[in-house]
Amino acid sequence: MERRQPPPLTSQWLEGTVRHRRLTPVSHEFLYRTGMLALNLKEWTDVPKLSRWFSLERFNWLSLCRRDYFKPEATSLKDAVCDQVEQATGWRPDGDIELITHPRYLGYVFNPVSFYFCYAPGDNPQEGAVPRVIAAQITNTPWHERHLYCLESGEGRETKSGWHTQSFSFQKRFHVSPYNPMDQHYRWLFAFRDNELRIHMNVLKNDQKIFDATLEVQRVPLTRKSLHRSLRQFPLESFKVVVGIYWHALRLKLKGAEFQTHPDKLDHRDPSYRLGSSDHGERVDEVQQPNNNATKVSSWRT
């Protein structure tokens, strides 16, 4: 009897580049190639079956572990994300939820940010669909604290080159880089076109751009062949991320960048102190964008 082949996965692999640029008070820039997983959460248990080098909840070259993601105390990651998005927006995601992340490599992972793209029913990420809600889970280092920004899309806009874009503007609420103070403002831009994805983040202070970061990737079908090829290209991606963070932090220090104290260690009278680990409240920024596209951003310490 012929063995039935499992249906193809809707999860994908992402390949492209990450660029960071610090503009002031010292100048610093770097760019590197990267590979990431775009995991449809309904395929959480299926993706590791692609290869003997990929496991679920146990050590391997690649592995997925529930405790690495949002609200690890909840059994179902999808339900945890749906509950949070519903609390933030009033809409409970009823389409696919796609997790953009690095899995564990040899038992280790560090994701500065993992994105949860929440789609309306029938929307296809492979065709450049725009998520209705984007949840961004930030993890800082060396503290390994977590924070979630929930970004509710407006109408967005389409560029002449076919990109469908969504932009969000909101106040910083979570200490990330030891070289960035808390009194800063974010402008994030997400762009979708067919199998391409761009995420661009500007960090501003007093309307002056201090720093920006850009992720540009292309979607590749996730198969055993593409996974093994990516392992050869990006064999230790999570280690590369962490080594890069500390290496560039050292270079910034040598260039004279000023170290910023964690909010927990500030004087209690400092306005940034309340944004430390004791911050568990919700805040909502509702912003009218220049193209009359109203967006809503809410945030929680997790």
C-alpha positions as protocol buffer text, in pm:
chain_id: "A"
residue {
  index: 1
  type: MET
  ca { x: 0 y: 0 z: 0 }
}
residue {
  index: 2
  type: GLU
  ca { x: 132 y: 341 z: -94 }
}
residue {
  index: 3
  type: ARG
  ca { x: 217 y: 555 z: 207 }
}
residue {
  index: 4
  type: ARG
  ca { x: 9 y: 873 z: 229 }
}
residue {
  index: 5
  type: GLN
  ca { x: 209 y: 1192 z: 237 }
}
residue {
  index: 6
  type: PRO
  ca { x: 110 y: 1451 z: 499 }
}
residue {
  index: 7
  type: PRO
  ca { x: -39 y: 1773 z: 362 }
}
residue {
  index: 8
  type: PRO
  ca { x: 213 y: 2055 z: 302 }
}
residue {
  index: 9
  type: LEU
  ca { x: 269 y: 2293 z: 589 }
}
residue {
  index: 10
  type: THR
  ca { x: 149 y: 2652 z: 577 }
}
residue {
  index: 11
  type: SER
  ca { x: 435 y: 2749 z: 810 }
}
residue {
  index: 12
  type: GLN
  ca { x: 736 y: 2894 z: 630 }
}
residue {
  index: 13
  type: TRP
  ca { x: 1103 y: 2976 z: 665 }
}
residue {
  index: 14
  type: LEU
  ca { x: 1221 y: 3336 z: 638 }
}
residue {
  index: 15
  type: GLU
  ca { x: 1559 y: 3436 z: 494 }
}
residue {
  index: 16
  type: GLY
  ca { x: 1703 y: 3784 z: 467 }
}
residue {
  index: 17
  type: THR
  ca { x: 1893 y: 4050 z: 657 }
}
residue {
  index: 18
  type: VAL
  ca { x: 1886 y: 4248 z: 982 }
}
residue {
  index: 19
  type: ARG
  ca { x: 2036 y: 4597 z: 994 }
}
residue {
  index: 20
  type: HIS
  ca { x: 2090 y: 4820 z: 1299 }
}
residue {
  index: 21
  type: ARG
  ca { x: 2198 y: 5186 z: 1282 }
}
residue {
  index: 22
  type: ARG
  ca { x: 2274 y: 5413 z: 1575 }
}
residue {
  index: 23
  type: LEU
  ca { x: 2292 y: 5776 z: 1465 }
}
residue {
  index: 24
  type: THR
  ca { x: 2362 y: 5973 z: 1780 }
}
residue {
  index: 25
  type: PRO
  ca { x: 2538 y: 6049 z: 2014 }
}
residue {
  index: 26
  type: VAL
  ca { x: 2780 y: 5799 z: 1858 }
}
residue {
  index: 27
  type: SER
  ca { x: 2752 y: 5644 z: 1514 }
}
residue {
  index: 28
  type: HIS
  ca { x: 2743 y: 5266 z: 1474 }
}
residue {
  index: 29
  type: GLU
  ca { x: 2598 y: 5033 z: 1211 }
}
residue {
  index: 30
  type: PHE
  ca { x: 2595 y: 4663 z: 1124 }
}
residue {
  index: 31
  type: LEU
  ca { x: 2411 y: 4421 z: 896 }
}
residue {
  index: 32
  type: TYR
  ca { x: 2397 y: 4042 z: 894 }
}
residue {
  index: 33
  type: ARG
  ca { x: 2206 y: 3764 z: 719 }
}
residue {
  index: 34
  type: THR
  ca { x: 1953 y: 3566 z: 917 }
}
residue {
  index: 35
  type: GLY
  ca { x: 1704 y: 3281 z: 899 }
}
residue {
  index: 36
  type: MET
  ca { x: 1383 y: 3267 z: 1103 }
}
residue {
  index: 37
  type: LEU
  ca { x: 1074 y: 3055 z: 1144 }
}
residue {
  index: 38
  type: ALA
  ca { x: 726 y: 3175 z: 1044 }
}
residue {
  index: 39
  type: LEU
  ca { x: 523 y: 2923 z: 1242 }
}
residue {
  index: 40
  type: ASN
  ca { x: 150 y: 2885 z: 1202 }
}
residue {
  index: 41
  type: LEU
  ca { x: 52 y: 2813 z: 1563 }
}
residue {
  index: 42
  type: LYS
  ca { x: -193 y: 2543 z: 1462 }
}
residue {
  index: 43
  type: GLU
  ca { x: 114 y: 2353 z: 1329 }
}
residue {
  index: 44
  type: TRP
  ca { x: 310 y: 2379 z: 1657 }
}
residue {
  index: 45
  type: THR
  ca { x: 332 y: 1998 z: 1690 }
}
residue {
  index: 46
  type: ASP
  ca { x: 368 y: 1930 z: 1316 }
}
residue {
  index: 47
  type: VAL
  ca { x: 670 y: 2142 z: 1224 }
}
residue {
  index: 48
  type: PRO
  ca { x: 920 y: 1946 z: 1439 }
}
residue {
  index: 49
  type: LYS
  ca { x: 820 y: 1629 z: 1249 }
}
residue {
  index: 50
  type: LEU
  ca { x: 991 y: 1766 z: 937 }
}
residue {
  index: 51
  type: SER
  ca { x: 1334 y: 1646 z: 1037 }
}
residue {
  index: 52
  type: ARG
  ca { x: 1516 y: 1428 z: 1288 }
}
residue {
  index: 53
  type: TRP
  ca { x: 1714 y: 1743 z: 1373 }
}
residue {
  index: 54
  type: PHE
  ca { x: 1399 y: 1921 z: 1496 }
}
residue {
  index: 55
  type: SER
  ca { x: 1223 y: 1833 z: 1822 }
}
residue {
  index: 56
  type: LEU
  ca { x: 938 y: 1949 z: 2042 }
}
residue {
  index: 57
  type: GLU
  ca { x: 1015 y: 2015 z: 2410 }
}
residue {
  index: 58
  type: ARG
  ca { x: 1348 y: 1835 z: 2408 }
}
residue {
  index: 59
  type: PHE
  ca { x: 1711 y: 1896 z: 2314 }
}
residue {
  index: 60
  type: ASN
  ca { x: 1807 y: 1886 z: 1947 }
}
residue {
  index: 61
  type: TRP
  ca { x: 1980 y: 2098 z: 1687 }
}
residue {
  index: 62
  type: LEU
  ca { x: 1646 y: 2282 z: 1655 }
}
residue {
  index: 63
  type: SER
  ca { x: 1361 y: 2267 z: 1904 }
}
residue {
  index: 64
  type: LEU
  ca { x: 1041 y: 2441 z: 2004 }
}
residue {
  index: 65
  type: CYS
  ca { x: 967 y: 2488 z: 2375 }
}
residue {
  index: 66
  type: ARG
  ca { x: 645 y: 2635 z: 2510 }
}
residue {
  index: 67
  type: ARG
  ca { x: 825 y: 2815 z: 2795 }
}
residue {
  index: 68
  type: ASP
  ca { x: 1012 y: 3036 z: 2546 }
}
residue {
  index: 69
  type: TYR
  ca { x: 699 y: 3224 z: 2442 }
}
residue {
  index: 70
  type: PHE
  ca { x: 407 y: 3430 z: 2565 }
}
residue {
  index: 71
  type: LYS
  ca { x: 257 y: 3335 z: 2904 }
}
residue {
  index: 72
  type: PRO
  ca { x: 441 y: 3003 z: 2943 }
}
residue {
  index: 73
  type: GLU
  ca { x: 215 y: 2912 z: 3236 }
}
residue {
  index: 74
  type: ALA
  ca { x: -73 y: 2868 z: 2987 }
}
residue {
  index: 75
  type: THR
  ca { x: -86 y: 2527 z: 2820 }
}
residue {
  index: 76
  type: SER
  ca { x: -187 y: 2658 z: 2477 }
}
residue {
  index: 77
  type: LEU
  ca { x: 21 y: 2936 z: 2323 }
}
residue {
  index: 78
  type: LYS
  ca { x: -253 y: 3008 z: 2068 }
}
residue {
  index: 79
  type: ASP
  ca { x: -518 y: 3047 z: 2340 }
}
residue {
  index: 80
  type: ALA
  ca { x: -287 y: 3272 z: 2544 }
}
residue {
  index: 81
  type: VAL
  ca { x: -232 y: 3502 z: 2246 }
}
residue {
  index: 82
  type: CYS
  ca { x: -603 y: 3501 z: 2157 }
}
residue {
  index: 83
  type: ASP
  ca { x: -699 y: 3589 z: 2515 }
}
residue {
  index: 84
  type: GLN
  ca { x: -455 y: 3881 z: 2524 }
}
residue {
  index: 85
  type: VAL
  ca { x: -555 y: 4017 z: 2185 }
}
residue {
  index: 86
  type: GLU
  ca { x: -923 y: 3994 z: 2278 }
}
residue {
  index: 87
  type: GLN
  ca { x: -855 y: 4183 z: 2600 }
}
residue {
  index: 88
  type: ALA
  ca { x: -663 y: 4451 z: 2411 }
}
residue {
  index: 89
  type: THR
  ca { x: -888 y: 4497 z: 2109 }
}
residue {
  index: 90
  type: GLY
  ca { x: -1224 y: 4328 z: 2169 }
}
residue {
  index: 91
  type: TRP
  ca { x: -1157 y: 4100 z: 1871 }
}
residue {
  index: 92
  type: ARG
  ca { x: -1071 y: 3736 z: 1931 }
}
residue {
  index: 93
  type: PRO
  ca { x: -847 y: 3612 z: 1650 }
}
residue {
  index: 94
  type: ASP
  ca { x: -1040 y: 3364 z: 1438 }
}
residue {
  index: 95
  type: GLY
  ca { x: -793 y: 3320 z: 1152 }
}
residue {
  index: 96
  type: ASP
  ca { x: -436 y: 3194 z: 1145 }
}
residue {
  index: 97
  type: ILE
  ca { x: -179 y: 3321 z: 1396 }
}
residue {
  index: 98
  type: GLU
  ca { x: 179 y: 3323 z: 1266 }
}
residue {
  index: 99
  type: LEU
  ca { x: 475 y: 3337 z: 1505 }
}
residue {
  index: 100
  type: ILE
  ca { x: 790 y: 3505 z: 1366 }
}
residue {
  index: 101
  type: THR
  ca { x: 1078 y: 3379 z: 1580 }
}
residue {
  index: 102
  type: HIS
  ca { x: 1403 y: 3188 z: 1621 }
}
residue {
  index: 103
  type: PRO
  ca { x: 1358 y: 2836 z: 1756 }
}
residue {
  index: 104
  type: ARG
  ca { x: 1610 y: 2693 z: 2002 }
}
residue {
  index: 105
  type: TYR
  ca { x: 1949 y: 2594 z: 1863 }
}
residue {
  index: 106
  type: LEU
  ca { x: 2126 y: 2320 z: 2064 }
}
residue {
  index: 107
  type: GLY
  ca { x: 1899 y: 2396 z: 2358 }
}
residue {
  index: 108
  type: TYR
  ca { x: 1951 y: 2774 z: 2360 }
}
residue {
  index: 109
  type: VAL
  ca { x: 1741 y: 3064 z: 2237 }
}
residue {
  index: 110
  type: PHE
  ca { x: 1723 y: 3438 z: 2276 }
}
residue {
  index: 111
  type: ASN
  ca { x: 1467 y: 3637 z: 2077 }
}
residue {
  index: 112
  type: PRO
  ca { x: 1495 y: 4015 z: 2122 }
}
residue {
  index: 113
  type: VAL
  ca { x: 1148 y: 4022 z: 1968 }
}
residue {
  index: 114
  type: SER
  ca { x: 897 y: 3760 z: 1856 }
}
residue {
  index: 115
  type: PHE
  ca { x: 598 y: 3872 z: 1651 }
}
residue {
  index: 116
  type: TYR
  ca { x: 253 y: 3713 z: 1652 }
}
residue {
  index: 117
  type: PHE
  ca { x: 70 y: 3804 z: 1329 }
}
residue {
  index: 118
  type: CYS
  ca { x: -305 y: 3758 z: 1383 }
}
residue {
  index: 119
  type: TYR
  ca { x: -495 y: 3727 z: 1054 }
}
residue {
  index: 120
  type: ALA
  ca { x: -862 y: 3744 z: 965 }
}
residue {
  index: 121
  type: PRO
  ca { x: -1017 y: 3419 z: 837 }
}
residue {
  index: 122
  type: GLY
  ca { x: -908 y: 3336 z: 482 }
}
residue {
  index: 123
  type: ASP
  ca { x: -612 y: 3578 z: 478 }
}
residue {
  index: 124
  type: ASN
  ca { x: -297 y: 3417 z: 340 }
}
residue {
  index: 125
  type: PRO
  ca { x: 47 y: 3539 z: 457 }
}
residue {
  index: 126
  type: GLN
  ca { x: 205 y: 3390 z: 144 }
}
residue {
  index: 127
  type: GLU
  ca { x: 2 y: 3635 z: -64 }
}
residue {
  index: 128
  type: GLY
  ca { x: 107 y: 3943 z: 135 }
}
residue {
  index: 129
  type: ALA
  ca { x: -198 y: 3959 z: 361 }
}
residue {
  index: 130
  type: VAL
  ca { x: -180 y: 4224 z: 634 }
}
residue {
  index: 131
  type: PRO
  ca { x: -244 y: 4101 z: 990 }
}
residue {
  index: 132
  type: ARG
  ca { x: -541 y: 4255 z: 1167 }
}
residue {
  index: 133
  type: VAL
  ca { x: -342 y: 4263 z: 1493 }
}
residue {
  index: 134
  type: ILE
  ca { x: 32 y: 4228 z: 1556 }
}
residue {
  index: 135
  type: ALA
  ca { x: 153 y: 4131 z: 1904 }
}
residue {
  index: 136
  type: ALA
  ca { x: 524 y: 4198 z: 1963 }
}
residue {
  index: 137
  type: GLN
  ca { x: 683 y: 4022 z: 2260 }
}
residue {
  index: 138
  type: ILE
  ca { x: 1009 y: 4196 z: 2358 }
}
residue {
  index: 139
  type: THR
  ca { x: 1277 y: 4031 z: 2572 }
}
residue {
  index: 140
  type: ASN
  ca { x: 1568 y: 4236 z: 2707 }
}
residue {
  index: 141
  type: THR
  ca { x: 1918 y: 4128 z: 2797 }
}
residue {
  index: 142
  type: PRO
  ca { x: 2083 y: 4055 z: 3034 }
}
residue {
  index: 143
  type: TRP
  ca { x: 1766 y: 4079 z: 3248 }
}
residue {
  index: 144
  type: HIS
  ca { x: 1545 y: 3849 z: 3034 }
}
residue {
  index: 145
  type: GLU
  ca { x: 1234 y: 4049 z: 3125 }
}
residue {
  index: 146
  type: ARG
  ca { x: 941 y: 4039 z: 2884 }
}
residue {
  index: 147
  type: HIS
  ca { x: 693 y: 4296 z: 2759 }
}
residue {
  index: 148
  type: LEU
  ca { x: 411 y: 4278 z: 2502 }
}
residue {
  index: 149
  type: TYR
  ca { x: 299 y: 4553 z: 2265 }
}
residue {
  index: 150
  type: CYS
  ca { x: -34 y: 4480 z: 2096 }
}
residue {
  index: 151
  type: LEU
  ca { x: -70 y: 4673 z: 1768 }
}
residue {
  index: 152
  type: GLU
  ca { x: -418 y: 4702 z: 1619 }
}
residue {
  index: 153
  type: SER
  ca { x: -413 y: 4792 z: 1251 }
}
residue {
  index: 154
  type: GLY
  ca { x: -613 y: 5062 z: 1082 }
}
residue {
  index: 155
  type: GLU
  ca { x: -680 y: 5074 z: 710 }
}
residue {
  index: 156
  type: GLY
  ca { x: -312 y: 5097 z: 615 }
}
residue {
  index: 157
  type: ARG
  ca { x: -202 y: 5203 z: 271 }
}
residue {
  index: 158
  type: GLU
  ca { x: -65 y: 5057 z: -51 }
}
residue {
  index: 159
  type: THR
  ca { x: 248 y: 5196 z: -217 }
}
residue {
  index: 160
  type: LYS
  ca { x: 301 y: 5231 z: -591 }
}
residue {
  index: 161
  type: SER
  ca { x: 539 y: 4935 z: -577 }
}
residue {
  index: 162
  type: GLY
  ca { x: 268 y: 4709 z: -433 }
}
residue {
  index: 163
  type: TRP
  ca { x: 363 y: 4708 z: -64 }
}
residue {
  index: 164
  type: HIS
  ca { x: 76 y: 4699 z: 186 }
}
residue {
  index: 165
  type: THR
  ca { x: 193 y: 4891 z: 492 }
}
residue {
  index: 166
  type: GLN
  ca { x: 86 y: 4957 z: 848 }
}
residue {
  index: 167
  type: SER
  ca { x: 255 y: 5212 z: 1074 }
}
residue {
  index: 168
  type: PHE
  ca { x: 237 y: 5258 z: 1451 }
}
residue {
  index: 169
  type: SER
  ca { x: 358 y: 5543 z: 1670 }
}
residue {
  index: 170
  type: PHE
  ca { x: 378 y: 5507 z: 2049 }
}
residue {
  index: 171
  type: GLN
  ca { x: 579 y: 5587 z: 2360 }
}
residue {
  index: 172
  type: LYS
  ca { x: 846 y: 5347 z: 2478 }
}
residue {
  index: 173
  type: ARG
  ca { x: 744 y: 5160 z: 2791 }
}
residue {
  index: 174
  type: PHE
  ca { x: 1005 y: 4889 z: 2837 }
}
residue {
  index: 175
  type: HIS
  ca { x: 1381 y: 4907 z: 2901 }
}
residue {
  index: 176
  type: VAL
  ca { x: 1556 y: 4722 z: 2619 }
}
residue {
  index: 177
  type: SER
  ca { x: 1905 y: 4848 z: 2537 }
}
residue {
  index: 178
  type: PRO
  ca { x: 2144 y: 4969 z: 2810 }
}
residue {
  index: 179
  type: TYR
  ca { x: 2230 y: 5251 z: 2568 }
}
residue {
  index: 180
  type: ASN
  ca { x: 1874 y: 5376 z: 2515 }
}
residue {
  index: 181
  type: PRO
  ca { x: 1692 y: 5577 z: 2787 }
}
residue {
  index: 182
  type: MET
  ca { x: 1322 y: 5540 z: 2860 }
}
residue {
  index: 183
  type: ASP
  ca { x: 1208 y: 5885 z: 2742 }
}
residue {
  index: 184
  type: GLN
  ca { x: 1190 y: 5781 z: 2378 }
}
residue {
  index: 185
  type: HIS
  ca { x: 924 y: 5730 z: 2113 }
}
residue {
  index: 186
  type: TYR
  ca { x: 877 y: 5445 z: 1864 }
}
residue {
  index: 187
  type: ARG
  ca { x: 764 y: 5452 z: 1503 }
}
residue {
  index: 188
  type: TRP
  ca { x: 723 y: 5104 z: 1361 }
}
residue {
  index: 189
  type: LEU
  ca { x: 644 y: 5022 z: 998 }
}
residue {
  index: 190
  type: PHE
  ca { x: 532 y: 4680 z: 874 }
}
residue {
  index: 191
  type: ALA
  ca { x: 524 y: 4615 z: 498 }
}
residue {
  index: 192
  type: PHE
  ca { x: 384 y: 4308 z: 319 }
}
residue {
  index: 193
  type: ARG
  ca { x: 412 y: 4215 z: -50 }
}
residue {
  index: 194
  type: ASP
  ca { x: 355 y: 3862 z: -182 }
}
residue {
  index: 195
  type: ASN
  ca { x: 627 y: 3653 z: -17 }
}
residue {
  index: 196
  type: GLU
  ca { x: 822 y: 3953 z: 115 }
}
residue {
  index: 197
  type: LEU
  ca { x: 814 y: 4108 z: 462 }
}
residue {
  index: 198
  type: ARG
  ca { x: 979 y: 4422 z: 597 }
}
residue {
  index: 199
  type: ILE
  ca { x: 974 y: 4548 z: 954 }
}
residue {
  index: 200
  type: HIS
  ca { x: 1133 y: 4886 z: 1023 }
}
residue {
  index: 201
  type: MET
  ca { x: 1163 y: 5048 z: 1366 }
}
residue {
  index: 202
  type: ASN
  ca { x: 1263 y: 5408 z: 1437 }
}
residue {
  index: 203
  type: VAL
  ca { x: 1355 y: 5521 z: 1787 }
}
residue {
  index: 204
  type: LEU
  ca { x: 1319 y: 5896 z: 1845 }
}
residue {
  index: 205
  type: LYS
  ca { x: 1382 y: 6143 z: 2124 }
}
residue {
  index: 206
  type: ASN
  ca { x: 1239 y: 6494 z: 2098 }
}
residue {
  index: 207
  type: ASP
  ca { x: 1148 y: 6411 z: 1734 }
}
residue {
  index: 208
  type: GLN
  ca { x: 1513 y: 6335 z: 1652 }
}
residue {
  index: 209
  type: LYS
  ca { x: 1590 y: 5987 z: 1523 }
}
residue {
  index: 210
  type: ILE
  ca { x: 1840 y: 5816 z: 1751 }
}
residue {
  index: 211
  type: PHE
  ca { x: 1837 y: 5460 z: 1619 }
}
residue {
  index: 212
  type: ASP
  ca { x: 1668 y: 5240 z: 1361 }
}
residue {
  index: 213
  type: ALA
  ca { x: 1649 y: 4868 z: 1288 }
}
residue {
  index: 214
  type: THR
  ca { x: 1523 y: 4688 z: 977 }
}
residue {
  index: 215
  type: LEU
  ca { x: 1433 y: 4326 z: 910 }
}
residue {
  index: 216
  type: GLU
  ca { x: 1392 y: 4234 z: 542 }
}
residue {
  index: 217
  type: VAL
  ca { x: 1307 y: 3873 z: 462 }
}
residue {
  index: 218
  type: GLN
  ca { x: 1157 y: 3654 z: 194 }
}
residue {
  index: 219
  type: ARG
  ca { x: 927 y: 3361 z: 261 }
}
residue {
  index: 220
  type: VAL
  ca { x: 1047 y: 3015 z: 161 }
}
residue {
  index: 221
  type: PRO
  ca { x: 823 y: 2703 z: 173 }
}
residue {
  index: 222
  type: LEU
  ca { x: 907 y: 2505 z: 486 }
}
residue {
  index: 223
  type: THR
  ca { x: 1004 y: 2155 z: 377 }
}
residue {
  index: 224
  type: ARG
  ca { x: 1262 y: 1905 z: 497 }
}
residue {
  index: 225
  type: LYS
  ca { x: 1492 y: 2015 z: 213 }
}
residue {
  index: 226
  type: SER
  ca { x: 1462 y: 2389 z: 284 }
}
residue {
  index: 227
  type: LEU
  ca { x: 1501 y: 2331 z: 658 }
}
residue {
  index: 228
  type: HIS
  ca { x: 1824 y: 2131 z: 614 }
}
residue {
  index: 229
  type: ARG
  ca { x: 1959 y: 2392 z: 372 }
}
residue {
  index: 230
  type: SER
  ca { x: 1885 y: 2666 z: 625 }
}
residue {
  index: 231
  type: LEU
  ca { x: 2059 y: 2470 z: 899 }
}
residue {
  index: 232
  type: ARG
  ca { x: 2372 y: 2468 z: 684 }
}
residue {
  index: 233
  type: GLN
  ca { x: 2342 y: 2842 z: 620 }
}
residue {
  index: 234
  type: PHE
  ca { x: 2237 y: 2942 z: 974 }
}
residue {
  index: 235
  type: PRO
  ca { x: 2359 y: 2661 z: 1202 }
}
residue {
  index: 236
  type: LEU
  ca { x: 2370 y: 2851 z: 1534 }
}
residue {
  index: 237
  type: GLU
  ca { x: 2143 y: 3150 z: 1483 }
}
residue {
  index: 238
  type: SER
  ca { x: 2042 y: 3208 z: 1847 }
}
residue {
  index: 239
  type: PHE
  ca { x: 2406 y: 3201 z: 1960 }
}
residue {
  index: 240
  type: LYS
  ca { x: 2493 y: 3447 z: 1683 }
}
residue {
  index: 241
  type: VAL
  ca { x: 2222 y: 3686 z: 1805 }
}
residue {
  index: 242
  type: VAL
  ca { x: 2350 y: 3695 z: 2163 }
}
residue {
  index: 243
  type: VAL
  ca { x: 2720 y: 3712 z: 2073 }
}
residue {
  index: 244
  type: GLY
  ca { x: 2636 y: 3997 z: 1835 }
}
residue {
  index: 245
  type: ILE
  ca { x: 2447 y: 4188 z: 2104 }
}
residue {
  index: 246
  type: TYR
  ca { x: 2740 y: 4182 z: 2346 }
}
residue {
  index: 247
  type: TRP
  ca { x: 3005 y: 4238 z: 2079 }
}
residue {
  index: 248
  type: HIS
  ca { x: 2832 y: 4551 z: 1947 }
}
residue {
  index: 249
  type: ALA
  ca { x: 2757 y: 4668 z: 2302 }
}
residue {
  index: 250
  type: LEU
  ca { x: 3132 y: 4655 z: 2371 }
}
residue {
  index: 251
  type: ARG
  ca { x: 3207 y: 4848 z: 2052 }
}
residue {
  index: 252
  type: LEU
  ca { x: 2952 y: 5113 z: 2150 }
}
residue {
  index: 253
  type: LYS
  ca { x: 3110 y: 5144 z: 2493 }
}
residue {
  index: 254
  type: LEU
  ca { x: 3454 y: 5190 z: 2338 }
}
residue {
  index: 255
  type: LYS
  ca { x: 3309 y: 5460 z: 2113 }
}
residue {
  index: 256
  type: GLY
  ca { x: 3188 y: 5648 z: 2422 }
}
residue {
  index: 257
  type: ALA
  ca { x: 2817 y: 5559 z: 2432 }
}
residue {
  index: 258
  type: GLU
  ca { x: 2660 y: 5641 z: 2769 }
}
residue {
  index: 259
  type: PHE
  ca { x: 2523 y: 5352 z: 2974 }
}
residue {
  index: 260
  type: GLN
  ca { x: 2158 y: 5395 z: 3079 }
}
residue {
  index: 261
  type: THR
  ca { x: 2053 y: 5269 z: 3422 }
}
residue {
  index: 262
  type: HIS
  ca { x: 1773 y: 5013 z: 3443 }
}
residue {
  index: 263
  type: PRO
  ca { x: 1453 y: 5184 z: 3572 }
}
residue {
  index: 264
  type: ASP
  ca { x: 1452 y: 4961 z: 3883 }
}
residue {
  index: 265
  type: LYS
  ca { x: 1778 y: 5121 z: 3996 }
}
residue {
  index: 266
  type: LEU
  ca { x: 1668 y: 5482 z: 3947 }
}
residue {
  index: 267
  type: ASP
  ca { x: 1555 y: 5714 z: 4222 }
}
residue {
  index: 268
  type: HIS
  ca { x: 1187 y: 5660 z: 4308 }
}
residue {
  index: 269
  type: ARG
  ca { x: 1116 y: 6021 z: 4207 }
}
residue {
  index: 270
  type: ASP
  ca { x: 1248 y: 5967 z: 3855 }
}
residue {
  index: 271
  type: PRO
  ca { x: 959 y: 5944 z: 3601 }
}
residue {
  index: 272
  type: SER
  ca { x: 1121 y: 5636 z: 3444 }
}
residue {
  index: 273
  type: TYR
  ca { x: 1125 y: 5442 z: 3772 }
}
residue {
  index: 274
  type: ARG
  ca { x: 758 y: 5346 z: 3741 }
}
residue {
  index: 275
  type: LEU
  ca { x: 837 y: 5178 z: 3406 }
}
residue {
  index: 276
  type: GLY
  ca { x: 1055 y: 4914 z: 3570 }
}
residue {
  index: 277
  type: SER
  ca { x: 966 y: 4564 z: 3684 }
}
residue {
  index: 278
  type: SER
  ca { x: 682 y: 4694 z: 3906 }
}
residue {
  index: 279
  type: ASP
  ca { x: 494 y: 4818 z: 3597 }
}
residue {
  index: 280
  type: HIS
  ca { x: 208 y: 4574 z: 3541 }
}
residue {
  index: 281
  type: GLY
  ca { x: -58 y: 4815 z: 3422 }
}
residue {
  index: 282
  type: GLU
  ca { x: -203 y: 4852 z: 3076 }
}
residue {
  index: 283
  type: ARG
  ca { x: -161 y: 5166 z: 2871 }
}
residue {
  index: 284
  type: VAL
  ca { x: -320 y: 5244 z: 2537 }
}
residue {
  index: 285
  type: ASP
  ca { x: -190 y: 5486 z: 2275 }
}
residue {
  index: 286
  type: GLU
  ca { x: -450 y: 5567 z: 2013 }
}
residue {
  index: 287
  type: VAL
  ca { x: -285 y: 5756 z: 1728 }
}
residue {
  index: 288
  type: GLN
  ca { x: -426 y: 5927 z: 1420 }
}
residue {
  index: 289
  type: GLN
  ca { x: -165 y: 5871 z: 1149 }
}
residue {
  index: 290
  type: PRO
  ca { x: -98 y: 6129 z: 873 }
}
residue {
  index: 291
  type: ASN
  ca { x: -308 y: 5928 z: 622 }
}
residue {
  index: 292
  type: ASN
  ca { x: -610 y: 5931 z: 859 }
}
residue {
  index: 293
  type: ASN
  ca { x: -529 y: 5573 z: 955 }
}
residue {
  index: 294
  type: ALA
  ca { x: -616 y: 5539 z: 1322 }
}
residue {
  index: 295
  type: THR
  ca { x: -411 y: 5276 z: 1505 }
}
residue {
  index: 296
  type: LYS
  ca { x: -423 y: 5152 z: 1862 }
}
residue {
  index: 297
  type: VAL
  ca { x: -128 y: 5026 z: 2067 }
}
residue {
  index: 298
  type: SER
  ca { x: -159 y: 4871 z: 2411 }
}
residue {
  index: 299
  type: SER
  ca { x: 116 y: 4722 z: 2626 }
}
residue {
  index: 300
  type: TRP
  ca { x: 170 y: 4492 z: 2923 }
}
residue {
  index: 301
  type: ARG
  ca { x: 458 y: 4351 z: 3122 }
}
residue {
  index: 302
  type: THR
  ca { x: 437 y: 3972 z: 3090 }
}
